[in-house]
Amino acid sequence: MSGSEVTHTAFPTRVVRHPEADVPPELRAQALRLQEQAWPSEPGEAGDPSHDPALAPYSLLLVDGAGTVLAALDVLSKEIGHAGEGWRVAGLSRVVTDRTRQRAGHGRTLVAAALAEIRADGADLGIFTCDRPLRGFYTSAGWRELPGSVLVGGTPEAPFPSDQWDKVTMAAFLTPRARAAAPRFTGARIGLYPGDVDRLW
């Protein structure tokens, strides 16, 4: 899927989707600069960090008519077991908006587009964690908070739970089966276990 046209404010933008490994270099470089704005790298850190390929990572970019990346995020996915059943889940990672263009709705546009992509891909649910002050932002883009829920990342042998920080778990239940099971995800510890590269998304 190469992307689709969306309209926002007074100028056209488009949401572009690429597998992480296939993002055009000029767009990838811009997305990395936005990430560096938000999370400055430590000396010696890799300048182009990649996700674990086992999580089928793809990037969504909000691009204006001049080819400028206004916002970027990555989507990761895997199968998990919870409440005695298997689930196809996907989540957001590295959600970032250009600091010089914040409060224009670019981030919300992209996060809502990501939810639509995850639904179209056939996931049972979207789920991820965010800092507590951001829950209103994600709610405005179609996600919902799961009160008391904890995502457990890392591996079963070396768990990495989200409640070691002041995080909240956001979700969207996308299939009838998932919607029926929503109470079993609320106030629960959910074994995400994405591995040692992406310890938590």
Salt bridges, closest charged atoms under 4 A:
GLU20 OE2 - ARG28 NH2 3.89
GLU20 OE2 - HIS51 NE2 3.99
GLU20 OE2 - ARG94 NH1 3.99
ASP48 OD1 - ARG28 NH2 2.60
ASP64 OD2 - ARG101 NH1 3.54
ASP74 OD2 - HIS51 NE2 2.82
ASP74 OD2 - ARG94 NH1 3.91
GLU85 OE1 - ARG177 NH1 2.71
GLU85 OE2 - ARG184 NH2 2.98
ASP98 OD2 - ARG101 NE 3.82
GLU117 OE1 - ARG17 NH1 2.67
ASP121 OD2 - ARG17 NH1 3.16
ASP124 OD2 - ARG177 NH2 3.30
ASP131 OD1 - LYS167 NZ 2.80
GLU145 OE1 - ARG135 NH1 3.41
ASP163 OD2 - ARG189 NH1 2.98
ASP166 OD1 - ARG132 NE 2.66
ASP198 OD1 - HIS51 ND1 2.53
